[in-house]
Amino acid sequence: MPPDLTPQQRARKNEQVILHALADTGQSEVARAMGVAESTISRFKDGGIGQAAQLLAHIGLKVVPAGVQCFDPVYVEALRELAKHGVDHGPRSVDWSDVQ
């Protein structure tokens, strides 16, 4: 498990995710969808995104793509333990011949 990131590191990651998504979608498409001028998006990209990324990081949030599902680390660790147990002990055959 990677060490916890500082808020500054999380902010940089947040900003990178936002900027990549903006580049993938296209500035003009985002502006059109939001009903604003493309220059508004450009100005926001030049400063506002970094501030928003910092805000999210400092309040304990992070940006992830919409298709990503996030799970509680405790739940993920429990699944890892179950999987490890299954791998370590292998499958067991069940004899159903005496079940009625």
DSSP file (Angstrom, degrees, kcal/mol; ACC not computed):
  #  RESIDUE AA STRUCTURE BP1 BP2  ACC     N-H-->O    O-->H-N    N-H-->O    O-->H-N    TCO  KAPPA ALPHA  PHI   PSI    X-CA   Y-CA   Z-CA
    1    1 A M              0   0    0      0, 0.0     3,-0.1     0, 0.0     0, 0.0   0.000 360.0 360.0 360.0 127.9    0.0    0.0    0.0
    2    2 A P        -     0   0    0      0, 0.0     3,-0.1     0, 0.0     0, 0.0  -0.310 360.0 -98.3 -67.3 152.3    1.5    3.4   -1.0
    3    3 A P        -     0   0    0      0, 0.0     2,-0.0     0, 0.0     0, 0.0  -0.267  50.6 -84.0 -65.2 157.5    2.2    5.9    1.8
    4    4 A D        -     0   0    0      1,-0.1     2,-0.2    -3,-0.1     0, 0.0  -0.348  48.1-125.9 -60.8 140.9   -0.4    8.6    2.4
    5    5 A L        -     0   0    0     -3,-0.1    -1,-0.1     1,-0.1     0, 0.0  -0.580  18.6-114.1 -87.5 151.5    0.2   11.6    0.1
    6    6 A T     >  -     0   0    0     -2,-0.2     4,-2.6     1,-0.1     5,-0.2  -0.409  33.5-106.3 -73.3 160.6    0.5   15.1    1.4
    7    7 A P  H  > S+     0   0    0      0, 0.0     4,-2.6     0, 0.0     5,-0.2   0.874 122.9  54.7 -56.5 -35.8   -2.2   17.5    0.4
    8    8 A Q  H  > S+     0   0    0      2,-0.2     4,-2.1     1,-0.2     5,-0.1   0.909 109.1  46.6 -64.9 -40.9    0.2   19.2   -2.1
    9    9 A Q  H  > S+     0   0    0      2,-0.2     4,-2.1     1,-0.2    -1,-0.2   0.910 113.4  48.5 -67.4 -41.4    0.8   15.8   -3.7
   10   10 A R  H  X S+     0   0    0     -4,-2.6     4,-3.0     1,-0.2    -2,-0.2   0.897 109.6  53.7 -63.5 -39.2   -2.9   15.0   -3.8
   11   11 A A  H  X S+     0   0    0     -4,-2.6     4,-2.8    -5,-0.2    -2,-0.2   0.918 108.2  49.1 -61.6 -43.5   -3.6   18.5   -5.3
   12   12 A R  H  X S+     0   0    0     -4,-2.1     4,-2.3     2,-0.2    -1,-0.2   0.915 112.9  47.3 -62.3 -42.1   -1.1   17.9   -8.1
   13   13 A K  H  X S+     0   0    0     -4,-2.1     4,-2.4     2,-0.2    -2,-0.2   0.922 111.7  50.6 -65.5 -42.9   -2.7   14.5   -8.9
   14   14 A N  H  X S+     0   0    0     -4,-3.0     4,-2.5     1,-0.2    -2,-0.2   0.939 111.2  48.6 -56.9 -48.0   -6.2   16.1   -8.8
   15   15 A E  H  X S+     0   0    0     -4,-2.8     4,-2.9     1,-0.2     5,-0.2   0.901 110.1  51.5 -61.8 -41.5   -5.1   18.8  -11.2
   16   16 A Q  H  X S+     0   0    0     -4,-2.3     4,-2.5     2,-0.2     5,-0.2   0.919 110.3  48.8 -61.5 -43.6   -3.5   16.3  -13.5
   17   17 A V  H  X S+     0   0    0     -4,-2.4     4,-2.3     2,-0.2    -2,-0.2   0.929 113.7  46.8 -62.6 -44.6   -6.7   14.2  -13.6
   18   18 A I  H  X S+     0   0    0     -4,-2.5     4,-2.5     1,-0.2    -2,-0.2   0.938 113.6  47.3 -63.6 -47.0   -8.8   17.3  -14.3
   19   19 A L  H  X S+     0   0    0     -4,-2.9     4,-2.4     1,-0.2    -2,-0.2   0.884 112.0  49.7 -65.5 -38.2   -6.5   18.6  -17.0
   20   20 A H  H  X S+     0   0    0     -4,-2.5     4,-2.6    -5,-0.2    -1,-0.2   0.922 112.2  48.1 -64.9 -42.3   -6.3   15.2  -18.8
   21   21 A A  H  X S+     0   0    0     -4,-2.3     4,-2.4    -5,-0.2     5,-0.2   0.900 111.7  50.2 -64.3 -39.6  -10.0   14.9  -18.8
   22   22 A L  H  X S+     0   0    0     -4,-2.5     4,-3.0     2,-0.2    -2,-0.2   0.913 111.8  47.7 -63.9 -42.4  -10.4   18.5  -20.1
   23   23 A A  H  < S+     0   0    0     -4,-2.4    -2,-0.2     1,-0.2    -1,-0.2   0.903 112.6  49.2 -65.0 -40.5   -7.9   17.7  -22.9
   24   24 A D  H  < S+     0   0    0     -4,-2.6    -2,-0.2     1,-0.2    -1,-0.2   0.891 118.9  38.1 -65.8 -39.1   -9.7   14.4  -23.7
   25   25 A T  H  < S-     0   0    0     -4,-2.4    -2,-0.2    -5,-0.2    -1,-0.2   0.869 114.1-119.1 -80.3 -38.2  -13.1   16.1  -23.8
   26   26 A G     X  -     0   0    0     -4,-3.0     4,-2.2    -5,-0.2     5,-0.2   0.297   7.6-111.8 101.0 130.2  -12.0   19.3  -25.5
   27   27 A Q  H  > S+     0   0    0      1,-0.2     4,-2.5     2,-0.2     5,-0.2   0.885 116.6  50.1 -59.2 -42.7  -12.1   22.9  -24.1
   28   28 A S  H  > S+     0   0    0      1,-0.2     4,-2.5     2,-0.2    -1,-0.2   0.886 109.7  51.0 -67.8 -37.2  -14.7   24.0  -26.7
   29   29 A E  H  > S+     0   0    0      2,-0.2     4,-2.4     1,-0.2    -1,-0.2   0.912 111.8  47.1 -65.2 -42.3  -17.0   21.0  -26.0
   30   30 A V  H  X S+     0   0    0     -4,-2.2     4,-2.2     2,-0.2    -2,-0.2   0.921 112.4  50.0 -65.0 -43.9  -16.9   21.7  -22.2
   31   31 A A  H  X>S+     0   0    0     -4,-2.5     5,-2.3     1,-0.2     4,-1.1   0.927 111.7  48.3 -60.2 -45.2  -17.6   25.4  -22.8
   32   32 A R  H ><5S+     0   0    0     -4,-2.5     3,-0.5     1,-0.2    -1,-0.2   0.923 111.8  49.3 -60.8 -45.3  -20.5   24.6  -25.1
   33   33 A A  H 3<5S+     0   0    0     -4,-2.4    -1,-0.2     1,-0.2    -2,-0.2   0.845 115.1  44.3 -64.4 -33.8  -21.9   22.1  -22.5
   34   34 A M  H 3<5S-     0   0    0     -4,-2.2    -1,-0.2    -5,-0.2    -2,-0.2   0.586 109.9-121.9 -87.0 -10.8  -21.6   24.6  -19.7
   35   35 A G  T <<5S+     0   0    0     -4,-1.1     2,-0.3    -3,-0.5    -3,-0.2   0.834  72.4 116.0  73.2  33.0  -23.0   27.5  -21.8
   36   36 A V  S   <S-     0   0    0     -5,-2.3    -1,-0.3    -6,-0.2    -2,-0.1  -0.821  72.3 -88.1-126.4 167.7  -19.9   29.7  -21.4
   37   37 A A    >>  -     0   0    0     -2,-0.3     4,-1.2     1,-0.1     3,-1.0  -0.428  33.8-120.6 -72.4 150.6  -17.3   31.1  -23.7
   38   38 A E  H 3> S+     0   0    0      1,-0.3     4,-2.3     2,-0.2     5,-0.1   0.833 114.0  62.9 -59.9 -31.6  -14.3   29.0  -24.5
   39   39 A S  H 3> S+     0   0    0      1,-0.2     4,-2.6     2,-0.2    -1,-0.3   0.818  96.8  58.1 -64.2 -29.5  -12.1   31.8  -23.1
   40   40 A T  H <> S+     0   0    0     -3,-1.0     4,-2.3     2,-0.2    -1,-0.2   0.921 108.3  44.9 -64.0 -43.7  -13.9   31.3  -19.7
   41   41 A I  H  X S+     0   0    0     -4,-1.2     4,-2.6     2,-0.2    -2,-0.2   0.900 112.2  52.8 -66.3 -40.5  -12.7   27.7  -19.6
   42   42 A S  H  X S+     0   0    0     -4,-2.3     4,-1.5     2,-0.2    -2,-0.2   0.922 110.5  46.4 -61.8 -44.8   -9.2   28.8  -20.8
   43   43 A R  H  <>S+     0   0    0     -4,-2.6     5,-0.6     2,-0.2     4,-0.2   0.908 112.9  50.0 -64.6 -41.1   -9.0   31.3  -17.9
   44   44 A F  I ><>S+     0   0    0     -4,-2.3     5,-2.4     1,-0.2     3,-1.4   0.899 108.1  54.0 -63.5 -39.6  -10.2   28.7  -15.4
   45   45 A K  I 3<5S+     0   0    0     -4,-2.6    -1,-0.2     1,-0.3    -2,-0.2   0.845 102.8  58.6 -62.3 -33.6   -7.6   26.3  -16.7
   46   46 A D  I 3<5S-     0   0    0     -4,-1.5    -1,-0.3    -5,-0.2    -2,-0.2   0.426 136.3 -19.3 -80.7   2.1   -4.9   28.8  -16.1
   47   47 A G  I <>5S+     0   0    0     -3,-1.4     4,-1.8    -4,-0.2    -3,-0.2   0.274 122.7  69.2-169.8 -42.5   -5.5   29.2  -12.4
   48   48 A G  I  ><S+     0   0    0     -5,-0.6     4,-2.9    -4,-0.5     5,-0.2   0.852  97.3  55.6 -66.1 -36.2   -8.9   28.0  -11.1
   49   49 A I  H  ><S+     0   0    0     -5,-2.4     4,-2.7     1,-0.2    -1,-0.2   0.922 107.4  50.1 -64.6 -42.6   -8.3   24.3  -11.7
   50   50 A G  H  > S+     0   0    0     -6,-0.3     4,-2.0    -5,-0.2    -1,-0.2   0.908 113.0  46.5 -61.5 -41.6   -5.2   24.4   -9.6
   51   51 A Q  H  X S+     0   0    0     -4,-1.8     4,-2.7     2,-0.2    -2,-0.2   0.920 112.6  49.2 -66.8 -43.4   -7.1   26.2   -6.8
   52   52 A A  H  X S+     0   0    0     -4,-2.9     4,-2.5     1,-0.2    -2,-0.2   0.906 110.4  51.9 -61.8 -40.4  -10.0   23.8   -7.0
   53   53 A A  H  X S+     0   0    0     -4,-2.7     4,-2.1    -5,-0.2    -1,-0.2   0.890 110.9  47.7 -62.9 -39.8   -7.6   20.8   -6.9
   54   54 A Q  H  X S+     0   0    0     -4,-2.0     4,-2.7     2,-0.2    -2,-0.2   0.920 109.8  52.5 -66.8 -43.6   -6.0   22.2   -3.8
   55   55 A L  H  X S+     0   0    0     -4,-2.7     4,-1.3     1,-0.2    -2,-0.2   0.945 110.9  47.1 -56.3 -49.6   -9.3   22.8   -2.2
   56   56 A L  H  <>S+     0   0    0     -4,-2.5     5,-3.3     1,-0.2     3,-0.4   0.915 112.9  49.2 -59.6 -44.0  -10.3   19.2   -2.8
   57   57 A A  H ><5S+     0   0    0     -4,-2.1     3,-1.3     1,-0.2    -1,-0.2   0.896 109.6  51.0 -63.2 -41.3   -7.0   17.9   -1.5
   58   58 A H  H 3<5S+     0   0    0     -4,-2.7    -1,-0.2     1,-0.3    -2,-0.2   0.681 109.8  49.6 -75.7 -17.1   -7.2   20.0    1.7
   59   59 A I  T 3<5S-     0   0    0     -4,-1.3    -1,-0.3    -3,-0.4    -2,-0.2   0.257 123.9-102.2-102.9  12.9  -10.7   18.8    2.5
   60   60 A G  T < 5S+     0   0    0     -3,-1.3     2,-0.3     1,-0.3    -3,-0.2   0.712  80.1 123.5  83.4  21.8   -9.7   15.2    2.0
   61   61 A L      < -     0   0    0     -5,-3.3     2,-0.3    -6,-0.2    -1,-0.3  -0.758  38.6-163.1-112.1 160.3  -11.2   14.6   -1.5
   62   62 A K        -     0   0    0     -2,-0.3     2,-0.5   -49,-0.0   -51,-0.1  -0.970  21.6-115.4-139.5 158.4   -9.6   13.4   -4.7
   63   63 A V        +     0   0    0     -2,-0.3   -46,-0.1   -10,-0.1   -45,-0.0  -0.784  35.9 169.0 -95.5 130.4  -10.7   13.4   -8.3
   64   64 A V        -     0   0    0     -2,-0.5     6,-0.0     4,-0.1    -2,-0.0  -0.975  42.6 -89.9-135.0 152.3  -11.3   10.2  -10.1
   65   65 A P    >   -     0   0    0      0, 0.0     3,-2.0     0, 0.0   -47,-0.0  -0.257  40.4-113.3 -58.8 150.1  -12.9    9.5  -13.5
   66   66 A A  T 3  S+     0   0    0      1,-0.3    -2,-0.0     3,-0.0     0, 0.0   0.792 114.4  56.8 -57.2 -31.9  -16.7    8.9  -13.4
   67   67 A G  T 3  S+     0   0    0      2,-0.1     2,-0.3     0, 0.0    -1,-0.3   0.544  86.6  98.8 -80.0  -5.5  -16.3    5.3  -14.4
   68   68 A V    <   -     0   0    0     -3,-2.0     2,-0.5     1,-0.0    -4,-0.1  -0.642  62.4-149.0 -85.9 136.6  -14.1    4.4  -11.5
   69   69 A Q        -     0   0    0     -2,-0.3     2,-0.4     2,-0.0    -2,-0.1  -0.894  10.0-151.5-104.1 135.0  -15.6    2.8   -8.4
   70   70 A C        -     0   0    0     -2,-0.5     2,-0.3    -6,-0.0    -6,-0.0  -0.856  11.0-167.6-108.1 141.1  -14.0    3.6   -5.1
   71   71 A F        -     0   0    0     -2,-0.4     5,-0.0     2,-0.0    -2,-0.0  -0.942  32.4 -96.4-128.6 149.0  -14.0    1.2   -2.1
   72   72 A D    >>  -     0   0    0     -2,-0.3     4,-2.1     1,-0.1     3,-0.5  -0.399  32.8-129.1 -59.7 131.9  -13.2    1.5    1.5
   73   73 A P  H 3> S+     0   0    0      0, 0.0     4,-2.5     0, 0.0     5,-0.2   0.817 108.6  58.0 -56.4 -32.0   -9.6    0.3    2.1
   74   74 A V  H 3> S+     0   0    0      2,-0.2     4,-2.0     1,-0.2     5,-0.1   0.920 107.6  47.1 -63.7 -43.2  -10.8   -1.9    5.0
   75   75 A Y  H <> S+     0   0    0     -3,-0.5     4,-2.1     2,-0.2    -1,-0.2   0.914 112.1  49.7 -63.8 -43.9  -13.2   -3.7    2.5
   76   76 A V  H  X S+     0   0    0     -4,-2.1     4,-2.2     1,-0.2    -2,-0.2   0.910 109.9  50.8 -63.2 -42.4  -10.4   -4.1    0.0
   77   77 A E  H  X S+     0   0    0     -4,-2.5     4,-2.3     1,-0.2    -1,-0.2   0.891 108.2  52.6 -63.9 -39.0   -8.0   -5.5    2.6
   78   78 A A  H  X S+     0   0    0     -4,-2.0     4,-2.3     1,-0.2    -1,-0.2   0.911 109.3  49.4 -62.2 -42.0  -10.7   -8.0    3.6
   79   79 A L  H  X S+     0   0    0     -4,-2.1     4,-2.6     2,-0.2    -2,-0.2   0.896 109.2  52.5 -63.2 -39.9  -11.1   -9.1    0.0
   80   80 A R  H  X S+     0   0    0     -4,-2.2     4,-2.8     2,-0.2    -2,-0.2   0.925 109.3  49.3 -60.9 -44.3   -7.3   -9.5   -0.3
   81   81 A E  H  X S+     0   0    0     -4,-2.3     4,-2.5     2,-0.2    -2,-0.2   0.914 111.6  48.5 -62.9 -43.1   -7.2  -11.7    2.8
   82   82 A L  H  X S+     0   0    0     -4,-2.3     4,-2.2     2,-0.2    -1,-0.2   0.918 113.0  47.8 -62.3 -43.1  -10.0  -13.9    1.5
   83   83 A A  H  X S+     0   0    0     -4,-2.6     4,-2.4     2,-0.2    -2,-0.2   0.914 111.5  50.2 -64.0 -42.7   -8.3  -14.2   -1.9
   84   84 A K  H  X S+     0   0    0     -4,-2.8     4,-3.0     1,-0.2     5,-0.2   0.912 109.6  51.4 -62.1 -42.3   -5.0  -15.1   -0.2
   85   85 A H  H  X S+     0   0    0     -4,-2.5     4,-2.2     1,-0.2     5,-0.2   0.921 110.6  49.0 -60.4 -43.9   -6.7  -17.7    1.9
   86   86 A G  H  X S+     0   0    0     -4,-2.2     4,-1.5     1,-0.2    -2,-0.2   0.894 113.9  45.3 -63.2 -40.2   -8.2  -19.2   -1.2
   87   87 A V  H  < S+     0   0    0     -4,-2.4    -2,-0.2     2,-0.2    -1,-0.2   0.919 114.4  48.5 -69.0 -44.0   -4.9  -19.3   -3.1
   88   88 A D  H  < S+     0   0    0     -4,-3.0    -2,-0.2     1,-0.2    -1,-0.2   0.856 122.1  32.9 -65.7 -35.8   -3.0  -20.7   -0.1
   89   89 A H  H  < S-     0   0    0     -4,-2.2    -1,-0.2    -5,-0.2    -2,-0.2   0.568  98.3-150.7-102.2 -10.2   -5.5  -23.5    0.6
   90   90 A G     <  -     0   0    0     -4,-1.5     2,-0.1    -5,-0.2    -1,-0.1   0.187  37.8 -44.3  64.7 172.1   -6.6  -24.2   -2.9
   91   91 A P        -     0   0    0      0, 0.0     2,-0.4     0, 0.0    -5,-0.0  -0.415  53.4-146.0 -73.2 149.2  -10.0  -25.5   -3.9
   92   92 A R        -     0   0    0     -2,-0.1     2,-0.3     2,-0.0    -2,-0.0  -0.936  12.9-128.7-114.0 139.9  -11.6  -28.4   -2.0
   93   93 A S        -     0   0    0     -2,-0.4     2,-0.5     2,-0.0     0, 0.0  -0.634  18.3-146.9 -85.3 147.3  -13.7  -31.0   -3.6
   94   94 A V        -     0   0    0     -2,-0.3     2,-0.8     2,-0.0    -1,-0.0  -0.950   5.5-141.9-115.6 130.8  -17.1  -31.7   -2.1
   95   95 A D        +     0   0    0     -2,-0.5     3,-0.4     1,-0.1    -2,-0.0  -0.827  23.2 173.3 -94.1 108.8  -18.6  -35.1   -2.1
   96   96 A W    >   +     0   0    0     -2,-0.8     3,-1.5     1,-0.2    -1,-0.1   0.353  51.6 100.0 -94.8   4.5  -22.4  -34.7   -2.7
   97   97 A S  T 3  S+     0   0    0      1,-0.3    -1,-0.2     3,-0.0    -2,-0.0   0.807  84.2  45.5 -66.0 -29.2  -23.1  -38.4   -3.1
   98   98 A D  T 3  S+     0   0    0     -3,-0.4     2,-0.4     2,-0.0    -1,-0.3   0.363  89.2 104.0 -96.6   7.5  -24.4  -38.8    0.5
   99   99 A V    <         0   0    0     -3,-1.5    -3,-0.0     1,-0.1     0, 0.0  -0.737 360.0 360.0 -89.0 134.4  -26.6  -35.7    0.4
  100  100 A Q              0   0    0     -2,-0.4    -1,-0.1     0, 0.0    -3,-0.0   0.428 360.0 360.0-109.1 360.0  -30.3  -36.4    0.0
